[in-house]
Amino acid sequence: MPVAIPIADTRELPVYQRIAAKATHLRELGMTYPEISGKLGLDRWTAGKAVRWFGGLGRDENSK
């Protein structure tokens, strides 16, 4: 007797992906990475990684 059991994806997105849109918006407003990290409660390296990741979405390698 075959049994079908749905498998739910329970993984959370990494922090840098969850805050990427907000961090990018703050960066576009002229805030520095240390300012962004203070505002969002994370370290400046994560803020930078978020902005770089968000900026690369939907962009092909030839448009850089």
Backbone bond lengths (Angstrom), bond angles and torsions (degrees), N, CA, C in turn:
res aa  C-N    CA-C-N  psi(-1)  N-CA   C-N-CA  omega(-1)  CA-C   N-CA-C  phi
1 M - - - 1.435 - - 1.545 108.92 -
2 P 1.342 118.11 114.50 1.468 120.53 179.56 1.529 111.16 -71.11
3 V 1.303 114.74 142.68 1.466 121.15 179.71 1.523 108.01 -125.16
4 A 1.312 116.38 129.80 1.469 121.16 177.45 1.528 108.85 -105.92
5 I 1.312 115.90 122.48 1.463 121.26 179.00 1.525 107.95 -122.73
6 P 1.324 117.02 115.48 1.472 118.37 178.41 1.526 110.85 -69.25
7 I 1.308 115.00 139.03 1.463 120.56 178.68 1.523 107.57 -108.44
8 A 1.313 115.14 116.75 1.466 120.26 -179.65 1.524 109.42 -85.96
9 D 1.306 115.74 139.07 1.461 121.50 175.87 1.521 107.69 -84.36
10 T 1.305 117.09 107.34 1.462 120.81 -175.63 1.527 112.65 -103.28
11 R 1.303 116.73 7.75 1.465 119.31 -179.91 1.523 110.10 -70.95
12 E 1.306 115.69 139.11 1.461 121.12 174.66 1.519 109.22 -90.20
13 L 1.316 115.29 152.31 1.461 119.46 174.33 1.520 108.93 -69.24
14 P 1.332 117.37 150.54 1.464 119.89 174.60 1.530 110.15 -61.60
15 V 1.316 116.36 154.80 1.463 121.86 -177.90 1.524 111.20 -54.59
16 Y 1.338 117.08 -45.55 1.459 118.78 -176.07 1.525 112.03 -61.36
17 Q 1.339 117.95 -31.00 1.460 120.12 177.77 1.522 111.21 -76.41
18 R 1.326 117.33 -35.08 1.469 120.50 -179.77 1.521 112.00 -67.87
19 I 1.332 117.84 -32.18 1.469 120.41 -176.60 1.526 113.04 -103.48
20 A 1.326 117.56 4.93 1.467 121.81 -172.50 1.523 113.79 -58.90
21 A 1.309 118.15 -45.60 1.473 120.12 -177.66 1.523 110.85 -64.70
22 K 1.326 116.54 -44.20 1.468 120.46 -179.60 1.526 110.70 -66.22
23 A 1.334 117.16 -44.20 1.465 120.76 179.86 1.524 110.77 -62.50
24 T 1.314 117.19 -40.80 1.462 121.05 179.19 1.523 110.56 -65.57
25 H 1.311 116.60 -41.00 1.470 120.11 178.12 1.527 110.46 -61.05
26 L 1.321 117.35 -45.25 1.468 120.93 178.93 1.531 111.07 -63.71
27 R 1.318 116.55 -37.76 1.471 120.49 178.28 1.528 110.44 -65.06
28 E 1.326 116.43 -40.84 1.462 120.15 178.31 1.524 111.87 -66.03
29 L 1.321 117.02 -24.07 1.467 121.40 175.83 1.525 112.20 -79.23
30 G 1.337 116.42 -4.54 1.454 120.94 175.90 1.517 115.03 101.31
31 M 1.314 117.80 7.02 1.461 119.91 179.39 1.524 110.56 -75.80
32 T 1.336 116.18 147.19 1.463 121.42 175.96 1.523 108.96 -81.56
33 Y 1.337 116.27 166.09 1.461 119.75 178.54 1.529 111.93 -61.35
34 P 1.344 119.51 -42.22 1.468 118.16 176.19 1.538 112.51 -61.44
35 E 1.321 117.83 -36.88 1.467 120.43 177.27 1.531 110.86 -66.50
36 I 1.335 116.14 -42.80 1.467 120.42 179.09 1.523 109.85 -62.59
37 S 1.322 116.22 -45.18 1.461 119.44 -177.94 1.524 111.19 -63.95
38 G 1.319 117.99 -37.67 1.459 120.47 176.30 1.515 112.18 -65.29
39 K 1.307 115.90 -40.87 1.469 121.40 -179.79 1.526 111.40 -66.44
40 L 1.338 117.24 -39.43 1.461 121.22 -175.81 1.527 113.59 -95.76
41 G 1.341 117.10 -4.62 1.453 120.64 177.24 1.515 115.18 72.60
42 L 1.329 116.06 41.32 1.456 120.45 177.59 1.513 109.07 -142.28
43 D 1.326 117.47 177.84 1.467 118.73 -178.97 1.533 110.63 -83.53
44 R 1.332 115.41 160.55 1.476 119.46 -174.28 1.518 112.74 -67.06
45 W 1.328 117.54 -25.31 1.465 120.30 179.30 1.522 110.30 -69.36
46 T 1.322 116.70 -37.67 1.468 120.48 178.22 1.519 110.01 -68.97
47 A 1.333 116.91 -38.35 1.466 120.64 177.58 1.531 110.27 -61.45
48 G 1.327 116.68 -44.60 1.463 120.61 178.50 1.511 112.52 -64.59
49 K 1.325 116.27 -41.97 1.466 120.45 179.12 1.525 110.61 -63.11
50 A 1.327 116.66 -39.01 1.466 121.31 179.51 1.523 111.15 -62.71
51 V 1.329 116.08 -45.16 1.466 120.11 -178.93 1.529 110.62 -66.47
52 R 1.321 116.91 -42.16 1.473 119.71 178.34 1.522 110.89 -63.88
53 W 1.337 117.10 -42.58 1.466 120.89 -179.86 1.522 110.55 -64.12
54 F 1.315 117.55 -45.92 1.459 121.64 -178.30 1.524 111.21 -65.13
55 G 1.314 116.83 -37.71 1.457 121.35 179.42 1.516 113.25 -68.33
56 G 1.320 117.94 -23.13 1.455 121.87 -179.18 1.515 114.00 -88.62
57 L 1.321 117.80 -9.66 1.463 120.25 -178.73 1.517 110.40 -67.28
58 G 1.299 116.20 131.70 1.451 120.58 176.25 1.516 114.89 72.55
59 R 1.306 116.74 10.72 1.464 120.26 -178.52 1.524 108.50 -111.07
60 D 1.310 116.39 131.41 1.460 117.95 177.27 1.521 109.38 -87.75
61 E 1.304 116.23 164.53 1.460 121.40 -175.15 1.531 113.43 -63.93
62 N 1.321 119.01 -24.18 1.451 122.00 -177.11 1.527 113.59 -81.15
63 S 1.328 117.51 -13.66 1.462 119.33 -176.13 1.512 112.88 -92.05
64 K 1.327 118.29 3.86 1.473 121.43 -179.93 1.508 111.31 -79.57
